[in-house]
Amino acid sequence: MDTGQQFEQVIHRCREIFRKKLGDYGASWRIMRPSSITDQLFIKANRIRSLEMKKESRIGEGIQSEFAAIVNYGVIGLIQLALGPCTDAPNMPVDEALALYDKYITQTKELMFAKNHDYDEAWRNMRISSYTDLILTKIHRVKQIENHEGHTLVSEGVDANYMDMINYALFGLIKHEFGEE
Protein backbone atom coordinates (compact mmCIF):
# COMPACT_ATOMS: atom_id res chain seq x y z
CA MET A 1 0.00 0.00 0.00
CA ASP A 2 1.42 3.42 -0.91
CA THR A 3 1.44 6.57 1.21
CA GLY A 4 -1.71 7.98 -0.41
CA GLN A 5 -3.70 4.82 0.27
CA GLN A 6 -2.43 4.63 3.84
CA PHE A 7 -3.38 8.26 4.44
CA GLU A 8 -6.85 7.70 3.01
CA GLN A 9 -7.40 4.69 5.26
CA VAL A 10 -6.46 6.42 8.51
CA ILE A 11 -8.22 9.65 7.50
CA HIS A 12 -11.38 7.65 6.81
CA ARG A 13 -11.21 6.18 10.32
CA CYS A 14 -10.72 9.63 11.89
CA ARG A 15 -13.59 11.07 9.84
CA GLU A 16 -15.88 8.24 10.97
CA ILE A 17 -15.11 9.05 14.60
CA PHE A 18 -15.82 12.73 13.89
CA ARG A 19 -19.10 11.84 12.15
CA LYS A 20 -20.24 9.59 15.00
CA LYS A 21 -19.39 12.21 17.61
CA LEU A 22 -21.42 14.74 15.62
CA GLY A 23 -24.32 12.29 16.00
CA ASP A 24 -23.73 12.04 19.75
CA TYR A 25 -22.93 15.68 20.60
CA GLY A 26 -23.71 17.79 17.56
CA ALA A 27 -21.19 20.51 16.80
CA SER A 28 -20.80 21.42 20.48
CA TRP A 29 -17.14 22.22 19.72
CA ARG A 30 -18.32 25.33 17.82
CA ILE A 31 -18.34 27.23 21.11
CA MET A 32 -14.61 26.61 21.67
CA ARG A 33 -12.10 29.40 21.25
CA PRO A 34 -8.84 28.53 19.48
CA SER A 35 -6.92 28.64 22.77
CA SER A 36 -9.24 25.97 24.22
CA ILE A 37 -8.67 23.78 21.16
CA THR A 38 -4.91 24.20 21.59
CA ASP A 39 -5.26 23.13 25.22
CA GLN A 40 -7.31 20.09 24.18
CA LEU A 41 -4.59 19.17 21.68
CA PHE A 42 -2.06 19.53 24.50
CA ILE A 43 -4.03 17.14 26.72
CA LYS A 44 -4.13 14.51 23.96
CA ALA A 45 -0.44 14.84 23.01
CA ASN A 46 0.66 14.89 26.64
CA ARG A 47 -1.29 11.68 27.28
CA ILE A 48 0.42 10.01 24.31
CA ARG A 49 3.82 11.00 25.70
CA SER A 50 2.82 9.76 29.14
CA LEU A 51 1.68 6.41 27.72
CA GLU A 52 4.85 6.10 25.64
CA MET A 53 6.96 6.61 28.74
CA LYS A 54 4.89 4.60 31.24
CA LYS A 55 3.99 1.85 28.75
CA GLU A 56 0.68 1.35 30.56
CA SER A 57 -2.83 2.74 30.21
CA ARG A 58 -5.17 2.57 33.18
CA ILE A 59 -8.27 3.80 31.34
CA GLY A 60 -8.16 1.40 28.42
CA GLU A 61 -7.79 3.85 25.55
CA GLY A 62 -4.44 3.73 23.86
CA ILE A 63 -2.20 5.91 21.78
CA GLN A 64 -4.09 5.39 18.51
CA SER A 65 -7.30 6.93 19.84
CA GLU A 66 -5.35 9.96 21.03
CA PHE A 67 -3.64 10.41 17.64
CA ALA A 68 -7.09 10.24 16.02
CA ALA A 69 -8.32 12.87 18.49
CA ILE A 70 -5.40 15.13 17.55
CA VAL A 71 -6.39 14.78 13.89
CA ASN A 72 -9.99 15.68 14.66
CA TYR A 73 -9.26 18.52 17.08
CA GLY A 74 -6.74 19.88 14.58
CA VAL A 75 -9.45 19.98 11.91
CA ILE A 76 -11.84 21.56 14.41
CA GLY A 77 -9.15 24.15 15.09
CA LEU A 78 -8.88 24.97 11.39
CA ILE A 79 -12.66 25.29 11.14
CA GLN A 80 -12.79 27.56 14.18
CA LEU A 81 -9.98 29.74 12.84
CA ALA A 82 -11.98 30.19 9.64
CA LEU A 83 -15.42 30.68 11.18
CA GLY A 84 -14.66 31.99 14.65
CA PRO A 85 -16.28 30.51 17.74
CA CYS A 86 -20.05 30.49 17.97
CA THR A 87 -21.05 32.60 20.95
CA ASP A 88 -24.59 31.34 21.31
CA ALA A 89 -26.04 27.86 20.82
CA PRO A 90 -23.46 25.84 18.88
CA ASN A 91 -25.52 24.58 16.01
CA MET A 92 -24.21 23.36 12.67
CA PRO A 93 -25.86 20.81 10.41
CA VAL A 94 -23.96 17.52 10.18
CA ASP A 95 -23.54 17.77 6.41
CA GLU A 96 -22.03 21.26 6.75
CA ALA A 97 -19.64 20.12 9.49
CA LEU A 98 -18.56 17.12 7.40
CA ALA A 99 -18.07 19.30 4.31
CA LEU A 100 -15.81 21.60 6.33
CA TYR A 101 -13.97 18.59 7.75
CA ASP A 102 -13.38 17.31 4.22
CA LYS A 103 -12.20 20.74 3.04
CA TYR A 104 -9.60 21.14 5.78
CA ILE A 105 -8.40 17.54 5.84
CA THR A 106 -7.90 17.77 2.05
CA GLN A 107 -5.85 20.97 2.43
CA THR A 108 -3.81 19.30 5.16
CA LYS A 109 -3.26 16.17 3.08
CA GLU A 110 -2.15 18.29 0.10
CA LEU A 111 0.38 20.02 2.35
CA MET A 112 1.66 16.62 3.46
CA PHE A 113 2.10 15.46 -0.15
CA ALA A 114 4.03 18.63 -1.02
CA LYS A 115 6.29 18.27 2.01
CA ASN A 116 6.56 14.52 1.50
CA HIS A 117 7.90 15.18 -1.99
CA ASP A 118 10.53 17.60 -0.73
CA TYR A 119 11.52 15.54 2.33
CA ASP A 120 11.40 12.21 0.46
CA GLU A 121 9.19 10.42 3.01
CA ALA A 122 11.69 10.99 5.83
CA TRP A 123 8.82 10.49 8.30
CA ARG A 124 8.95 6.75 7.60
CA ASN A 125 12.39 6.58 9.24
CA MET A 126 11.31 8.51 12.33
CA ARG A 127 10.17 7.06 15.63
CA ILE A 128 6.54 7.50 16.67
CA SER A 129 7.75 9.16 19.86
CA SER A 130 9.34 11.87 17.69
CA TYR A 131 5.92 12.66 16.21
CA THR A 132 4.63 13.10 19.75
CA ASP A 133 7.47 15.46 20.63
CA LEU A 134 6.99 17.43 17.41
CA ILE A 135 3.26 17.77 18.10
CA LEU A 136 3.99 19.02 21.61
CA THR A 137 6.53 21.48 20.19
CA LYS A 138 3.94 22.76 17.70
CA ILE A 139 1.42 23.16 20.53
CA HIS A 140 3.86 25.27 22.53
CA ARG A 141 4.52 27.37 19.42
CA VAL A 142 0.78 27.88 18.93
CA LYS A 143 0.41 28.93 22.56
CA GLN A 144 3.13 31.55 22.01
CA ILE A 145 1.40 32.80 18.86
CA GLU A 146 -1.91 32.94 20.72
CA ASN A 147 -0.23 34.87 23.55
CA HIS A 148 0.98 37.34 20.90
CA GLU A 149 -2.58 37.66 19.56
CA GLY A 150 -1.73 35.82 16.35
CA HIS A 151 1.23 37.97 15.37
CA THR A 152 4.49 36.41 14.22
CA LEU A 153 7.66 37.99 12.86
CA VAL A 154 8.80 35.25 10.49
CA SER A 155 6.99 32.10 11.55
CA GLU A 156 4.01 30.25 10.14
CA GLY A 157 0.65 30.94 11.70
CA VAL A 158 -1.59 28.83 13.88
CA ASP A 159 -3.26 27.20 10.87
CA ALA A 160 0.03 25.83 9.50
CA ASN A 161 0.93 24.47 12.94
CA TYR A 162 -2.47 22.76 13.24
CA MET A 163 -1.90 21.17 9.83
CA ASP A 164 1.53 19.93 10.85
CA MET A 165 0.07 18.43 14.05
CA ILE A 166 -2.61 16.66 12.04
CA ASN A 167 -0.03 15.23 9.66
CA TYR A 168 2.27 14.05 12.46
CA ALA A 169 -0.72 12.35 14.10
CA LEU A 170 -1.62 10.72 10.78
CA PHE A 171 1.97 9.48 10.46
CA GLY A 172 1.65 7.95 13.93
CA LEU A 173 -1.61 6.26 12.99
CA ILE A 174 -0.10 4.88 9.78
CA LYS A 175 2.88 3.48 11.65
CA HIS A 176 0.62 1.88 14.27
CA GLU A 177 -1.87 0.59 11.72
CA PHE A 178 0.65 -0.85 9.29
CA GLY A 179 3.27 -1.97 11.80
CA GLU A 180 6.04 0.29 10.56
CA GLU A 181 7.57 0.96 13.96
Number of C-alpha atoms within 10 A of each C-alpha: 7 6 14 10 10 18 18 14 14 20 22 12 13 20 18 13 16 23 17 12 13 19 11 10 9 17 19 15 19 22 17 18 16 21 14 13 19 23 15 17 26 20 14 22 26 17 17 23 18 14 15 16 10 9 10 11 14 7 6 6 9 16 20 18 15 20 27 24 21 29 29 22 22 28 25 24 29 26 20 19 14 11 10 15 17 16 10 8 10 14 14 15 10 15 11 10 20 17 11 17 19 15 14 19 22 13 11 22 20 12 16 21 15 11 13 14 11 10 11 11 14 11 16 15 9 15 14 22 14 14 22 23 16 17 26 20 15 21 22 15 17 24 19 15 17 17 11 10 9 12 14 13 5 6 11 13 15 25 18 16 20 26 24 21 29 26 24 24 28 26 23 28 27 23 19 14 14 11 8 13 13
